[in-house]
Amino acid sequence: MATIQKFEDIQAWQQARELTRRIYACARQGTFAKDYGLRDQIQRAAVSIMANIAEGFERDGRREFIQFLSQAKGSCGEVRSHLYVALDQHYLAPDDFQGLTETTLAIGRMLSGLMTYLRQSERRGRKFRTMKPLHNLKLATRNL
């Protein structure tokens, strides 16, 4: 497994970004664009996948990261559910629905795998690295 230095390195985030791009593109078309409630909700849910992966990673703690990945996985389910509504309302072609649904499932599997890995990992996160002793730091002082 490659070392992840930033959230953009996470494959699930990359796939979520592509899913979000595709959701926005579909939601701009035809009658889908006029269903403001569904359009806005599916877009927010797609963005939520990306955002939760990024925010969890940036928190620097394993448990927090797992919690945010779980939220992202929940948002995958939300997007998938909204895709059924869009299909039933004939806002999406069956092929578009199928491709988007498969992508949400793939992202969900990636997130599950990452959560499993993190639960089994000894690493607790970047914020738990050994800190430099305070006496090595030069502090600015002011004479009063």
Secondary structure, 3 states (H helix, E strand, C coil): CCCCCCHHHCHHHHHHHHHHHHHHHHHCCHHHHHCHHHHHHHHHHHHHHHHHHHHHHHCCCHHHHHHHHHHHHHHHHHHHHHHHHHHHCCCCCHHHHHHHHHHHHHHHHHHHHHHHHHHHCCCCCHHHCCCCCHHHCCCCCCCC
